[in-house]
Amino acid sequence: MTRRVFLFVLLAAVVVPAPQAQVDLSGDWGGAISGVLPLVLHIEAADDGFTASLDSPTQGAFGIPVGEVLLDGLAVTFTFPVLPATYSGQLDATLDTLTGVWNQGGVEQPLTFVRGAEATGPNRPQEPQPPFPYATEDVAFMSADGTVLAGTLTIPAGNGPHRAVVLTSGSGPQNRDEELAGHKPFFVLADYLTRQGLLVLRYDDRGVGESSGSFETADLYDFTADATAAVEFLNAREEVADVGLLGHSEGGYVAPLVAKQTETLDFIVLLAGPSVRGAEVLEVQNELAYRLAGVSPETAEAYATALGRVLQRIIAVPLDQPLGDELLATARDSMRATITALPAADLALAGVREDNLDQVLAGLADFLQAPWARAFLAYDPQPDLRALDVPTLALFGAKDFQVPPDQNEEPMRAALAASNSPLWDVETFEGLNHLFQTAPTGSMGEYGTIEETMNPAVLARIADWIASLE
């Protein structure tokens, strides 16, 4: 499951009061979170304060409003209510460098802004560059509820008909390139597969990019309807022979659901697709994330176990019923009791402190109520995987802690073995993370620091397997 560095809300810049005017902050300030995610802070002087906004160019987010600017000597704090996040920094003697910390969801990351500096992204050697040896076509198609989804078709040379594949993304609001941490995995994948003779459709999630609808109110079953519409859209085109679906991460939940919705799906590729219930994935994911942060195994296990108990209560509530204030209060109290009993040193490594614990717990409560989260946590893919009757390839990365292979590989293998799939295979690639990059540890914080977008062996494995189908 791909992660959001922050929530993008594209709003106009707002005017915020400046407590004092002895320091002129006006100008464009460039920086990068942890040296990875480029940001540009725009500050303009106004009669009654500053006009300020933030851009994240590599993620396509512009004009994120600054809610407040606090200036105390050379110490500056910016708040971003719509994210929500804060940045606190200290100006140097030149007044042109601001060194500080970005804090979002209790996680602190270093960030230095320099006045006049351009925010440049990291090197991405695999990102395709024109001219391309294939045709590109912007398309739009309609989902079952009337949502219009915008995408890009890449069409190989030749008259066809061509074997085709739809790419469906992981969790979080994703554009057609599945853009994350300066990487564009689906752009790289679509380019590679099209050069191998496949017609490829990738599309913006509902509510993202050029697609209509709302992402915030959507859930797993909305995404399934969208992917089903994509498959049927391709099947209606004359230059298409047969159609497969490639799902990454949560897209691995979507694929078997689509197979249940349509008889026109001919094959499936699952990249880091979970094979157990979402609540189980999240519990193990949190334990591994804490361990990667340096937290002791005992603390990581205690936190994950407590979270697992809360999640079981949540998924017991039918999706068409609200969770209720009493259940949410019980969940917060349970997690508060667990967290406050854990060693402070371990909590600090995880970015949890006494002064931000309420914020962390409020964020958990908001997450548990979100339509996407409730559907994801409750879904068990086993019955749908066992009902598959089309060729299926499932790939994992050995260093993936978001969909850990130790948890998901064997249940995937067992489900496909029990299915009616005429051809299936499950493989784990050593040394690769959730994005199928060659990774030191698999931590999410490494995604943007790695130049590789997707390991060439994985690209070749996907193309060769599809080519082998009769």
Secondary structure by P-SEA (a helix, b strand, c coil): cccccbbbbbccbbbbbbcccccccccbbbbbccccbbbbbbbbbcccccccccccccccccccccccccccccbbbbbbccccbbbbbbbcccccbbbbccccccbbbbbbbbcccccccccccccccccccbbbbbbcccccccbbbbbbbbbcccccccbbbbbbbcccccccccccccccaaaaaaaaaaaabbbbbbbccccccccccccccccaaaaaaaaaaaaaaaaacccccbbbbbbccaaaaaaaaaaaacccccbbbbcccccccaaaaaaaaaaaaaaaacccaaaaaaaaaaaaaaaaaaacccccccccaaaaaaaaaaaaaaaaaccaaaaaaaccccccaaaaaaaaaaaaacaaaaaaaaccaaaaaaacccbbbbbbbcccccccccccaaaaaaaaaacccccbbbbbbccccccccccccccccccccccccccaaaaaaaaaaaaacc
